[in-house]
């Protein structure tokens, strides 16, 4: 997995210090700067402020919003530590007391908001995420069940969004996780790389196609927030004995003849969409699994996955897409 420079820097800090979740980010930051809680920052819409980042000849100071949840505070502290330690951030004009008038913290905040390029903020965010959720620790969770992995991630004491993103490092194609509000509506969702679009959107309920189509499903909590998860099993790969056209025709033959042209076109569109978004290195089994998952999540085609021939169709279609074999049309 390719890591960006700011992420590799965080990885090196984790490795050299033997850090593990939950990382004591306050103690770590205090080695490099004075850290002060503030009740003023939230009035200006910012979570943290770094003053004198290597430009004033004095020890830097980090202010953080004391009015927000501790999870958010921890991320802010790790973010500001990124500004301090990422080499090309040092000397950036977040705010320097020598240049700021004696207008107090408010004057310094206005200068900070005006001077910091967005790309540096994104880099500091990546550093913070890599520091608070150490990659080597996350990778150790690969052998854990999804529910156990979520429980372990809770120990990192990071935001729900950060925890969901970290699942991308350890879950194979075919995993969907959604966080719900008190009325069971989605407030955030995640699907592992290669998982087809599920139709889940914030503010709505989890679609029935997802609930009914999943091979396994469950419910757990993350920092008191209910999560629901769904997994779709991998389709085993085998050499197809029939062409995908023959198999799809046999499956559609069980539907009214008037519906077949429309269903054929829909099946072709869904399968082609899987192929267009698949990575070049996708295996036949992975592509077949994505085809089946896409059918299950399609209200017009979900019935087809119950057909005894469907698994053969998915594999045959995947073989054709990956150009491993060109099965001849039957009959």
C-alpha positions in Angstrom: 0.0 0.0 0.0 1.4 3.3 -1.1 1.8 5.8 1.8 2.2 9.6 1.3 5.2 11.3 2.9 3.2 12.8 5.8 1.8 9.3 6.5 5.2 7.7 6.4 6.5 10.4 8.8 3.7 9.4 11.3 4.5 5.8 10.7 8.2 6.4 11.6 7.2 8.2 14.8 4.9 5.3 15.8 7.6 2.7 15.1 10.5 4.6 16.8 8.5 5.2 19.9 6.6 1.9 20.0 3.3 3.7 20.0 0.0 1.8 20.0 -3.7 2.8 20.3 -4.8 4.9 22.1 -1.9 7.2 21.4 -1.2 9.7 24.1 -1.1 12.6 21.7 -1.2 15.3 24.4 2.0 14.1 26.0 3.6 13.8 22.5 2.7 17.3 21.4 3.9 18.7 24.8 7.4 17.6 23.9 7.4 20.1 21.0 5.1 22.9 22.1 3.2 24.5 25.0 -0.4 23.3 24.8 -3.3 25.5 26.1 -7.0 24.8 26.2 -9.2 27.7 25.0 -12.9 28.6 25.3 -12.6 31.2 22.5 -11.7 29.2 19.4 -15.2 27.8 18.8 -16.6 31.3 18.5 -14.4 31.6 15.3 -15.2 28.3 13.8 -11.8 26.7 14.3 -10.6 23.8 16.4 -7.0 24.6 16.9 -4.3 27.2 16.4 -0.5 26.9 16.1 1.4 30.0 17.0 5.1 30.5 16.2 5.8 27.4 14.0 9.6 27.8 14.0 9.6 31.4 12.9 9.7 33.5 16.0 12.7 32.0 17.8 10.5 30.9 20.7 8.8 27.7 21.7 5.6 27.1 19.7 2.2 27.3 21.4 -0.9 25.2 20.4 -4.3 26.3 21.4 -7.2 23.9 21.1 -11.0 24.2 21.6 -11.8 22.9 25.1 -15.6 22.9 24.4 -15.7 20.0 21.9 -15.7 16.2 22.4 -12.4 14.7 23.5 -12.3 12.7 20.3 -12.2 15.9 18.3 -9.7 17.4 20.6 -7.3 14.5 20.1 -7.5 14.8 16.3 -6.9 18.6 16.6 -3.8 18.0 18.7 -2.4 15.4 16.3 -3.2 17.8 13.4 -1.2 20.6 14.9 1.7 18.2 15.7 1.7 17.4 12.0 2.3 21.1 11.3 5.2 21.1 13.7 6.9 18.0 12.4 6.2 17.9 8.7 9.5 19.5 7.4 7.9 21.6 4.7 5.4 23.0 7.1 8.0 24.4 9.4 8.2 28.2 9.1 4.8 28.4 7.4 2.9 31.5 8.5 0.1 29.9 10.5 0.6 32.9 12.8 3.7 34.6 14.1 3.4 36.8 17.2 6.2 39.1 15.9 4.1 40.0 12.9 0.7 40.1 14.6 -0.4 43.3 16.3 -1.1 43.2 20.0 -4.7 42.3 19.3 -4.6 39.1 21.3 -5.7 35.6 20.3 -8.5 36.9 18.0 -6.0 38.8 15.9 -3.7 35.8 15.6 -6.6 33.6 14.5 -7.6 35.9 11.7 -4.1 35.8 10.4 -3.9 32.0 10.7 -7.1 31.6 8.7 -5.8 33.9 5.9 -2.3 32.4 5.5 -2.6 28.6 5.7 -2.9 26.9 2.3 -5.6 24.2 2.1 -3.1 21.5 0.9 -1.1 21.9 4.1 -4.3 21.3 6.2 -5.1 18.2 4.2 -1.5 16.9 4.8 -1.8 17.6 8.5 -5.1 15.7 8.6 -3.4 12.7 7.0 -0.6 12.8 9.5 -3.0 12.9 12.4 -5.0 10.0 11.1 -1.9 7.9 10.6 -0.6 8.8 14.0 -3.8 8.1 16.0 -4.6 4.9 14.1 -1.2 3.3 13.6 -1.1 1.3 10.3 0.8 -1.7 11.8 -1.8 -1.9 14.6 -4.7 -1.8 12.1 -3.1 -4.4 9.9 -3.0 -6.8 12.8 -6.8 -6.7 12.9 -7.1 -8.3 9.4 -7.7 -11.7 11.0 -10.4 -10.4 13.3 -14.1 -10.5 12.6 -15.7 -7.2 11.4 -17.4 -6.7 14.7 -14.2 -7.4 16.7 -12.2 -5.1 14.4 -14.7 -2.3 15.1 -14.4 -2.9 18.8 -10.6 -2.7 18.6 -10.8 0.5 16.6 -12.9 2.0 19.4 -9.9 1.8 21.6 -8.1 4.3 19.4 -10.6 6.9 20.6 -10.9 8.5 17.2 -13.9 9.8 15.2 -16.4 7.5 13.6 -15.3 8.7 10.1 -11.7 8.0 10.9 -12.5 4.5 12.2 -14.6 3.7 9.1 -11.8 4.9 6.8 -9.3 2.7 8.5 -11.4 -0.3 7.7 -10.3 0.2 4.1 -6.9 -1.2 5.1 -8.2 -4.5 6.4 -11.4 -5.4 4.7 -11.8 -7.2 1.4 -14.4 -6.4 -1.2 -17.9 -7.0 -0.1 -18.2 -5.1 3.2 -20.6 -2.3 4.0 -20.9 -0.5 7.4 -23.3 2.3 8.2 -23.7 4.5 11.3 -27.3 5.3 12.4 -29.0 8.0 14.3 -31.7 7.5 16.9 -34.3 7.0 14.2 -32.2 4.4 12.3 -31.3 6.8 9.5 -27.8 6.7 8.1 -25.4 9.5 9.2 -22.2 8.0 7.8 -21.4 4.9 5.7 -18.4 3.0 4.4 -17.9 0.3 1.8 -14.7 -1.6 1.3 -12.7 -1.0 -1.9 -14.3 -2.9 -4.8 -17.7 -3.1 -3.2 -20.4 -1.9 -5.7 -22.5 1.1 -4.9 -25.1 0.2 -2.3 -27.6 3.0 -2.7 -27.0 4.0 0.9 -27.2 7.8 1.5 -27.1 10.0 4.5 -30.5 10.8 6.0 -32.1 7.7 4.6 -32.6 4.2 5.9 -30.5 1.3 4.7 -32.0 0.0 1.5 -33.9 -3.3 1.7 -31.7 -4.7 -1.1 -28.7 -4.4 1.2 -30.5 -5.9 4.2 -31.9 -8.8 2.3 -29.0 -9.4 -0.1 -26.1 -9.7 2.5 -24.7 -13.1 3.4 -24.0 -11.9 6.9 -25.2 -8.9 8.8 -24.8 -7.6 12.3 -25.1 -4.7 14.7 -22.7 -3.2 17.2 -21.8 0.2 18.8 -19.0 2.6 18.2 -18.5 5.2 21.0 -22.2 4.8 21.8 -23.3 5.2 18.1 -25.1 2.2 16.6 -23.5 0.6 13.6 -24.9 -2.0 11.2 -22.7 -4.0 8.9 -23.2 -6.3 5.9 -20.9 -8.7 4.2 -21.2 -10.5 0.8 -19.3 -13.8 0.4 -16.7 -14.3 -2.2 -17.7 -16.3 -5.2 -15.3 -19.3 -5.7 -13.5 -19.2 -9.1 -13.7 -22.1 -11.5 -13.3 -22.6 -15.2 -16.7 -21.8 -16.8 -18.3 -24.6 -18.8 -20.9 -22.4 -20.6 -20.8 -18.9 -22.1 -22.2 -16.1 -20.0 -24.7 -15.4 -22.7 -26.1 -18.9 -22.6 -26.3 -18.8 -18.8 -28.0 -15.4 -18.7 -30.5 -16.5 -21.3 -31.3 -19.6 -19.3 -31.8 -17.5 -16.1 -34.0 -14.9 -17.9 -36.0 -17.7 -19.6 -37.8 -18.1 -16.3 -39.2 -14.6 -16.5 -42.1 -13.4 -18.8 -40.9 -13.0 -22.4 -42.0 -9.4 -22.4 -39.6 -8.6 -19.6 -36.5 -10.3 -21.0 -35.1 -7.6 -23.3 -35.3 -5.1 -20.5 -33.7 -7.4 -18.0 -31.0 -8.4 -20.4 -30.1 -4.7 -21.0 -30.2 -4.1 -17.2 -27.9 -7.1 -16.6 -25.5 -6.0 -19.3 -25.4 -2.5 -17.8 -24.7 -3.7 -14.3 -22.0 -6.1 -15.3 -20.3 -3.6 -17.5 -20.3 -1.1 -14.7 -18.5 -3.6 -12.5 -15.9 -4.1 -15.2 -15.4 -0.4 -15.8 -14.6 0.3 -12.2 -12.5 -2.9 -11.5 -8.8 -2.6 -10.9 -6.5 -4.0 -13.6 -5.3 -6.6 -11.1 -8.8 -7.8 -10.1 -9.1 -11.6 -10.0 -11.8 -13.6 -11.5 -13.3 -14.4 -8.1 -13.2 -10.8 -7.0 -14.9 -9.6 -10.3 -17.5 -12.4 -10.0 -18.2 -11.4 -6.4 -18.7 -7.8 -7.4 -21.1 -8.9 -10.2 -23.2 -10.9 -7.7 -23.2 -8.1 -5.1 -24.2 -5.6 -7.8 -27.1 -7.8 -8.8 -28.2 -8.3 -5.2 -28.2 -4.5 -4.7 -30.3 -3.9 -7.8 -34.0 -4.0 -7.2 -34.7 -5.1 -10.8 -32.2 -8.0 -10.8 -31.8 -9.2 -7.2 -34.1 -12.2 -7.8 -31.6 -13.6 -10.3 -29.0 -14.3 -7.6 -31.2 -17.0 -6.2 -31.1 -18.9 -9.5 -28.9 -22.1 -9.4 -27.1 -21.0 -12.6 -26.3 -17.5 -11.4 -22.9 -18.3 -9.8 -21.8 -19.9 -13.0 -23.0 -16.8 -14.9 -21.1 -14.5 -12.6 -17.9 -16.5 -13.0 -18.3 -16.9 -16.8 -18.9 -13.1 -17.1 -15.8 -12.4 -15.0 -13.7 -14.7 -17.1 -14.7 -12.9 -20.2 -14.0 -9.5 -18.6 -10.5 -10.5 -17.5 -9.7 -12.0 -20.9 -8.5 -15.2 -19.3 -10.6 -17.4 -21.5 -13.2 -16.7 -24.2 -15.9 -19.2 -23.8 -17.7 -20.0 -27.0 -21.4 -19.5 -27.2 -23.4 -22.6 -26.5 -25.8 -24.1 -28.9 
